[in-house]
């Protein structure tokens, strides 16, 4: 349904973007400057326009790219919904041309997912050998000088996390069963993502954290920036799902973003009214999901025009995570803020209808 970043961005990472003649580190597909341009968008010297993949401070992206050009791993840290996975995927695609060397972190991620496993049929038949060994994505990246990714590092148990310490500090992976080791080829590096806001996360040990350069991805600074991000992503997702464009839906996107920002910040946009915040994060990613869902409703059960009634249910589902406490917060916000806001009567009525 969604091709890997390396495939989706292939026209920009092969040929045209690579034409930006700058010095490239070993095994890199693009120069660091071209990687940053690929991610942030811009115009190449030959006039080629690169569409932005990430909207945020340029310096943050430059620090992230520069980190990967050294022998230090990169940790993208931020609250849920700040595009950590999106950025890590596109960074890996632009640096190595492959974003699929991935370890997905969960509470059940075993050590073998980071180091290596065994083909037990061969192991029993012929004993330990290289042929019986099943390399992890990290081990494959080490062998080929590529960029590996570890998603949700803080969800992995602490003892499994620490498997990375030797890999990142010594750039080697011991294989004691064979009396061998896998040395990292120049160009190898690792991008990890993590957040410390969700439940079920594990703290990183100080020894492991020192192996990373941590870059914090912030929430969008302004409402205009967040509206732009949501509109861009909804358009991309809508085209992939064959949904009609929503040129008349910009007002609804702005409303959803405004509601999420006010509830997230605990104060109205004008700064005059303090409000309670619900338990959810109300991230930009959730706003994208709400608007995409509303666009699908409008396309399949309406006239294709995105309206308040199409996004109201999605907003309610994103805000009210705790049926008891969050519903009180939502009802209070509806009556004290939304109801009194000029031009929001249709949004208020739609939200009241789905809220019961």
C-alpha positions in Angstrom: 0.0 0.0 0.0 2.9 2.4 0.7 6.2 1.7 -1.0 9.4 2.0 1.0 10.9 5.5 1.1 13.8 4.4 -1.1 11.3 3.3 -3.8 9.0 6.3 -3.4 11.8 8.8 -3.5 13.9 7.0 -6.2 13.5 9.7 -8.8 14.9 12.3 -6.4 17.7 10.1 -4.9 19.0 8.8 -8.2 20.3 11.0 -10.9 18.8 14.5 -10.3 19.4 14.9 -6.6 22.8 13.1 -6.9 23.8 15.6 -9.6 24.4 18.1 -6.7 28.2 17.6 -6.8 29.4 17.6 -3.2 31.7 15.4 -1.3 30.0 12.1 -0.3 31.1 9.9 2.7 31.9 6.3 1.9 29.0 4.2 0.7 26.6 7.2 0.7 24.2 7.5 -2.2 24.0 11.4 -1.8 26.2 14.0 -0.2 25.2 15.3 3.2 23.9 18.5 1.6 21.9 16.6 -0.9 20.4 14.4 1.9 19.2 17.5 3.7 17.8 18.9 0.5 16.0 15.6 -0.2 14.4 15.7 3.2 13.6 19.4 3.5 13.0 20.2 -0.2 14.7 22.8 -2.3 16.0 23.6 -5.8 19.2 21.9 -7.2 21.7 23.9 -9.2 20.3 22.4 -12.4 16.8 23.8 -11.5 15.3 20.5 -10.3 12.7 21.1 -7.6 12.8 18.6 -4.7 9.6 18.2 -2.8 9.9 18.4 1.0 9.5 15.2 3.0 9.8 16.9 6.4 8.7 20.4 7.6 10.8 21.6 10.5 13.9 23.5 11.5 16.7 23.0 9.0 19.4 23.0 11.7 17.8 19.9 13.3 18.0 18.0 10.0 21.6 19.2 9.4 22.7 18.0 12.8 21.0 14.6 12.1 22.7 14.2 8.7 26.1 15.3 10.1 25.8 12.7 12.9 25.3 10.0 10.3 28.4 11.2 8.5 30.4 10.4 11.6 30.8 7.0 13.4 28.1 8.0 16.0 24.6 6.6 15.8 21.6 8.8 15.7 18.7 8.8 18.1 15.5 10.6 17.0 13.6 11.5 20.2 10.2 13.1 20.5 6.7 12.8 21.6 4.4 10.5 19.5 3.5 12.0 16.2 6.6 14.2 15.5 7.5 12.2 12.4 10.4 10.3 13.9 9.7 7.2 11.8 9.1 9.2 8.7 12.4 11.1 9.1 14.4 7.9 9.9 13.0 6.1 6.9 13.8 8.9 4.5 17.2 9.5 6.0 18.1 5.8 5.5 16.8 6.0 1.9 18.8 9.1 1.0 22.0 7.8 2.7 22.0 4.2 1.7 19.3 3.8 -0.9 17.6 1.3 1.3 15.2 2.0 4.2 14.1 -1.6 4.8 16.9 -2.8 7.2 14.6 -2.4 10.1 14.2 -3.8 13.6 10.8 -3.0 15.0 11.0 -2.6 18.7 8.4 -4.2 21.0 8.2 -5.6 24.5 8.9 -9.0 22.9 11.8 -8.1 20.7 14.5 -10.8 21.2 18.2 -10.4 21.2 18.4 -12.3 17.9 16.5 -9.5 16.1 19.5 -7.2 16.7 22.4 -9.8 16.6 21.6 -12.9 14.6 19.6 -16.1 14.7 20.0 -19.7 13.4 18.5 -21.9 10.8 17.9 -24.8 13.1 17.5 -27.4 10.4 21.0 -26.6 9.2 22.3 -26.1 12.7 21.2 -29.6 13.7 22.3 -31.2 10.5 25.7 -29.7 10.1 26.5 -27.8 13.4 27.3 -24.1 13.8 28.4 -22.5 10.5 28.1 -19.3 8.6 25.5 -21.0 6.3 23.4 -21.8 9.4 23.5 -18.3 10.7 20.6 -15.9 10.0 21.8 -12.3 10.1 19.7 -9.6 11.6 19.0 -6.3 9.7 21.7 -4.7 11.8 24.3 -7.4 11.0 23.4 -7.1 7.3 23.9 -3.4 7.4 27.3 -3.9 9.1 28.4 -6.3 6.4 27.3 -4.0 3.5 28.1 -0.6 5.0 24.5 0.4 5.1 22.2 2.3 7.5 20.1 0.2 9.8 17.0 1.4 11.7 15.6 0.5 15.1 12.1 1.7 15.7 10.7 2.4 19.2 14.1 1.6 20.9 12.6 2.3 24.4 10.0 -0.4 23.9 12.7 -3.1 23.7 13.6 -4.7 27.1 16.7 -3.1 28.6 18.9 -6.2 28.4 18.2 -6.5 24.7 18.8 -2.8 24.1 22.3 -3.2 25.6 23.1 -5.6 22.7 23.8 -2.5 20.7 26.5 -1.2 23.0 29.4 -3.3 21.5 28.0 -2.8 18.0 28.0 1.0 18.3 31.2 1.4 20.3 33.5 -1.2 18.7 31.7 -1.5 15.3 31.9 -5.2 15.6 29.5 -8.0 16.4 31.0 -11.1 18.1 29.9 -14.5 17.0 31.2 -16.7 19.8 29.6 -19.9 18.5 31.9 -19.7 15.5 34.9 -17.9 17.1 34.4 -15.1 14.6 33.1 -11.6 14.5 31.3 -9.4 12.0 33.3 -6.2 11.4 31.3 -3.2 10.2 32.2 -2.0 6.7 32.8 1.7 6.5 29.5 3.5 5.9 27.6 1.5 8.5 25.5 3.5 10.9 22.3 3.2 12.8 19.2 5.4 13.3 17.0 4.7 16.3 13.7 6.3 17.3 12.3 6.6 20.8 9.8 8.5 22.9 9.3 8.6 26.7 5.6 9.6 26.8 3.8 6.4 26.1 3.2 3.6 28.6 5.4 0.5 28.4 8.7 2.2 27.7 12.1 1.2 29.1 14.7 3.8 30.0 18.0 3.7 28.0 21.1 2.9 30.0 23.6 5.7 30.3 26.1 3.5 28.5 23.8 3.1 25.5 22.6 6.7 25.4 26.3 7.8 25.2 26.6 5.9 22.0 24.0 8.0 20.3 23.8 11.6 19.4 20.2 12.6 20.4 18.2 14.9 18.1 14.8 16.0 19.5 12.1 16.4 16.9 9.7 19.1 18.1 6.1 19.6 17.4 5.4 22.3 14.8 6.1 25.7 16.2 3.1 27.5 14.6 -0.4 26.6 13.6 0.4 27.5 10.0 3.3 25.1 9.8 1.1 22.3 11.3 -1.7 23.0 8.9 0.7 22.8 6.0 2.1 19.5 7.2 -1.4 18.0 7.6 -2.5 19.3 4.2 0.6 17.9 2.5 0.3 14.4 4.0 -3.4 14.2 3.5 -2.9 15.0 -0.1 -0.2 12.3 -0.5 -2.2 9.7 1.4 -5.4 10.6 -0.5 -3.7 10.1 -3.8 -2.4 6.7 -2.8 -5.9 5.7 -1.7 -7.5 7.1 -4.9 -9.5 9.7 -2.9 -10.5 12.9 -4.5 -8.6 16.1 -3.8 -10.1 18.3 -1.1 -9.5 21.9 -2.3 -12.5 23.1 -0.2 -11.4 21.2 2.9 -8.7 23.6 4.0 -11.0 25.2 6.6 -11.7 21.9 8.2 -8.0 21.0 8.3 -7.4 24.3 10.1 -10.2 23.6 12.6 -8.9 20.2 13.4 -5.3 21.6 13.9 -6.6 24.4 16.0 -8.6 22.1 18.3 -5.7 19.8 18.7 -3.2 22.6 19.5 -5.5 24.3 22.0 -6.3 21.1 23.9 -2.6 20.1 23.7 -1.4 23.4 25.0 -4.1 24.0 27.6 -5.0 27.5 26.3 -6.9 29.0 23.4 -5.1 30.5 20.5 -5.7 34.0 21.6 -4.2 33.2 25.1 -7.3 34.4 26.9 -8.9 31.2 28.1 -7.2 28.3 29.9 -8.6 24.9 29.2 -8.0 21.4 30.5 -6.0 19.0 28.4 -7.1 15.4 27.7 -4.9 12.3 28.3 -4.0 11.8 24.6 -1.1 13.3 22.8 -3.2 14.9 20.0 -0.2 14.8 17.7 0.1 16.0 14.1 0.0 12.4 13.0 -3.4 12.0 14.7 -4.7 15.1 12.9 -3.6 13.6 9.6 -5.5 10.4 10.4 -8.6 12.4 11.4 -8.6 14.5 8.2 -7.8 11.4 6.0 -10.7 9.5 7.6 -13.0 12.5 7.0 -11.9 12.7 3.4 -12.8 9.1 2.9 -16.2 9.7 4.5 -16.8 12.6 2.2 -15.7 10.6 -0.9 -17.7 7.4 -0.2 -20.8 8.7 1.7 -21.0 12.4 0.7 -20.5 14.7 -2.2 -16.7 14.6 -2.0 -16.5 18.0 -0.2 -14.9 17.7 3.3 -17.2 19.2 5.9 -17.4 19.4 9.7 -19.6 16.3 9.9 -16.9 14.3 8.2 -14.2 15.1 10.8 -16.3 15.4 14.0 -16.3 11.7 14.8 -12.5 11.4 14.2 -11.9 14.4 16.5 -14.0 12.8 19.2 -12.2 9.5 18.9 -8.8 11.2 19.1 -9.7 13.5 22.1 -11.7 11.1 24.2 -9.4 8.2 25.1 -10.4 7.9 28.7 -14.2 7.7 28.6 -14.7 9.3 32.0 -12.1 12.1 32.4 -11.6 13.0 28.7 -15.3 13.3 27.9 -15.7 15.9 30.6 -12.7 17.8 29.2 -14.2 17.6 25.7 -17.7 18.7 26.7 -16.3 21.7 28.6 -14.1 22.7 25.6 -17.1 22.4 23.2 -19.4 24.6 25.4 -16.9 27.3 26.5 -14.7 27.6 23.4 -16.2 26.1 20.2 -19.7 27.2 20.8 -18.7 30.9 21.2 -16.3 31.0 18.2 -17.5 32.9 15.2 -17.9 30.8 12.1 -17.7 27.5 14.0 -21.4 26.8 14.4 -21.5 23.9 11.9 -18.4 22.4 13.6 -20.1 22.8 17.0 -23.3 21.1 15.9 -21.5 18.2 14.2 -19.4 17.6 17.3 -22.5 17.8 19.6 -24.3 15.3 17.4 -21.5 12.7 17.5 -20.8 13.3 21.2 -24.4 12.4 22.1 
